[in-house]
Amino acid sequence: MLILYKKYRIDPTYLITGEKNHIFDLEMFLSNCSKEERNKFVGQALSYIEKLITGQM
């Protein structure tokens, strides 16, 4: 289970119970992802915010 969690970020609770955790913890996500994944996420978030501000959504 630890390998699945570390490699694929699959929640161990889901593997045991089959139930998903519906709470998204941004701080946990950012602390557990690679620098590249974090940069991609931040870039996408900023792009989304820009579209909201400029009325493109």
C-alpha positions as CSV (number, residue, x, y, z in Angstrom):
1,M,0.0,0.0,0.0
2,L,2.8,2.4,0.8
3,I,4.2,1.9,-2.7
4,L,0.8,2.7,-4.3
5,Y,0.5,5.8,-2.1
6,K,4.1,7.1,-2.8
7,K,4.1,6.3,-6.5
8,Y,0.4,7.0,-7.5
9,R,-0.8,9.0,-4.5
10,I,-3.7,6.5,-4.0
11,D,-5.3,7.1,-0.6
12,P,-4.7,4.0,1.7
13,T,-8.1,4.5,3.2
14,Y,-9.6,4.0,-0.3
15,L,-7.6,0.8,-0.8
16,I,-8.8,-0.6,2.5
17,T,-12.5,0.5,2.6
18,G,-13.2,1.3,-1.1
19,E,-14.5,4.7,0.0
20,K,-13.1,7.9,-1.4
21,N,-12.2,10.9,0.9
22,H,-14.2,13.7,-0.6
23,I,-12.2,16.4,1.2
24,F,-9.4,18.0,-0.9
25,D,-6.6,19.3,1.2
26,L,-4.6,21.7,-1.0
27,E,-1.8,22.0,1.6
28,M,-1.4,18.2,1.7
29,F,-1.5,18.0,-2.1
30,L,1.2,20.7,-2.6
31,S,3.5,19.2,0.1
32,N,3.3,15.7,-1.4
33,C,3.7,16.5,-5.1
34,S,6.9,17.1,-7.1
35,K,8.2,20.5,-8.0
36,E,7.1,20.0,-11.5
37,E,3.6,19.0,-10.5
38,R,3.3,22.0,-8.1
39,N,4.5,24.4,-10.8
40,K,1.9,23.0,-13.3
41,F,-0.9,23.3,-10.7
42,V,0.0,26.8,-9.8
43,G,0.3,27.8,-13.5
44,Q,-3.2,26.3,-14.2
45,A,-4.7,28.1,-11.1
46,L,-3.2,31.4,-12.2
47,S,-4.5,30.9,-15.7
48,Y,-8.0,30.2,-14.4
49,I,-7.9,33.3,-12.2
50,E,-6.8,35.5,-15.1
51,K,-9.7,34.2,-17.2
52,L,-12.1,35.0,-14.3
53,I,-10.7,38.5,-13.9
54,T,-10.8,39.3,-17.6
55,G,-14.3,37.8,-18.1
56,Q,-13.3,35.1,-20.5
57,M,-15.2,32.5,-18.5
